[in-house]
Amino acid sequence: MFRALPSPGAGRHLSARVFCGVSLALVITLLGGVSGCGGSKGAKNSVSGKVTLNGQPVAGIVTFTGSENKTASSPIALDGSYVIQDPPLGSVKITVAGPVGATPAAGAPPVGKDGPAMPDMGGGNKAAAAPAKYGSAATSNLSYDVKPGKQTYDIQLTP
């Protein structure tokens, strides 16, 4: 018969608890997103390989150009190896440009003929420069179909 009436501050305590619970959930969600939970370091997609001319390593830079002119480049090591991280997916055009002062390939025009020669650092590893035609996507005639994941593609140039 008698009904208990809620105390005057009871409603405020309940809404404060709900507010705190929602705030805590929001903070945990935001911190999880900022910390990168589940994320991985490094590129998911990459293409690696060697650039050679007549079986000899080529020095310089290799560039992949995809649709909408998205590009990704990599320096070419003295042994001809390269690794392109996060290349454009799908069909790409490939260019290979030699460094200034690199040893030109037999029968190829010299690269950077007006620039100073690179000093000999010893070690006997002499990488050749790519022929000039490989420096432009319009004339290189090099292409590759990049798929998701890590893959290997050796680039063999001709004089």
N, C-alpha and C positions, 0 to 999 in steps of 0.2 A: 503494500500500500504506500509505503514511503519510497520515494524515488530519490536516489542520491544525485545531487547536483554536482557537476564538475567544479573543481576549484577554479578561481578566477585566472590563474596563470597556466593551467594545464594545456591549453591549445598552443601557447607559445613554445613550450618545451618540445612538443611533438614536431612542430614545424622547424625548430632549430635542429633537431636530430636528423630530420629528412634533409635539410639544407647541408649539414655537415657530411652526411653519407654521400650525397650527390657530388659535393665538392671534392671529397676524397677520391671518388671514382674518376672524376674528370682529371684530377692531378695525376693519378696513376696512368691513365690513358695517354696523357700528354707526355709524361716522362718515358713511357714505352716507345712512343713514336720518335722522340728526340734521340734516345739512346741507340736507335737503329736495331731493335730486336729483330732477329731473323735475317738481317741484312748480311751480305758478304762483302769482303774487301776485294778490290781488284776488279778487272774487267770480266764480264761474263763471256764476251765474244772477242776472239782474237785470231789473227792470221800470222803465222810465222813461216820462215823458210830461208832460202839462200838465193842471192842474186849472183848469177855468173855470166861471163862472156867468154865463149870458147873454153869452158871448163874452169876459168880463172875467176876469183872473187872480184866483185865490182864494188867500188866505194861510192858513197853519196847518200842520197835520200830517196826512198820509195814512197809514193803517194797513191792512195786509192781514192778515186772520185766517184761518188754514187749519184743517184738521182737527186735532183734539186741542188746539185753542186756541193753536197756534203762531202768533206774530205777528212782523211786521217793519214798521217805520215809517220815514218820511222827512219831514224838514221840507219845506215847500213854499216855494220861492223867490218873490220879489216878482213875477216874470214868470209864476208859476203852475207852474213846472217842478219835478219831483221825480225822485228815483232811489232805488229800494228795492233794496238789496243782499241777496242770499240770501233771497228771499221763500219762503214755504212753497209747495211744488209742488202742483198740482191746483187744485180749486175753492177760491177765497178769497172772503170777504166783505170789503167795503171800507168804511171809515169816514173821514170828513174832519172834523176838528175845527179850528175857527178859534182864533187867539190872542186873549188878553184884550185888549180895546180895539180890535179890528179893526173896520173900517167894515162895518156889517151890510148884507146885500143888501136890495134894495127888497122890502118886504113880509115880510121875515124878522125874527123876534125878535132883538133885539140880543144879541151874544155877550159875556159878561163884563161885563154892565151895571153891576155893583157894583165892578168893578176900575178902576184908573186908566187913562185914555186913553194910548195909546202916543204918544210925542212925534213930531211931524212932522220927518222927517229930510231933507226936501227931495227934489228930483229928480222930483216929480210922479207917481211910481209909487204908486198907491193900490190895493192889493189888497183885494178884498172878503172878508168872512167867509162861510163856508158856512152855509146854513140849518141850524137846530138838528137837523132830522130826520136829517142826514148824520153826526151825532156818535155814533150808536148802530148797531151791526150789525143790530139787530132792526128798525130803521125806515129805514135808508138805501136798501135795495133795490138796492145796488150789488154786483156780483160780477164775477169774472174767472177764467178758467182759465189758471193760470200753468204754462208748459211750461219744460223745461230750456233754458238759454241766455239770450241777451239779447233782450229784446223791448220794444216800445213800446205803451203803452196810455194814451190820453187820456181823462180823466174829465170828463164834461160834466154839471154839476149844473143843476137847475132850481129856481126858488123854491118 
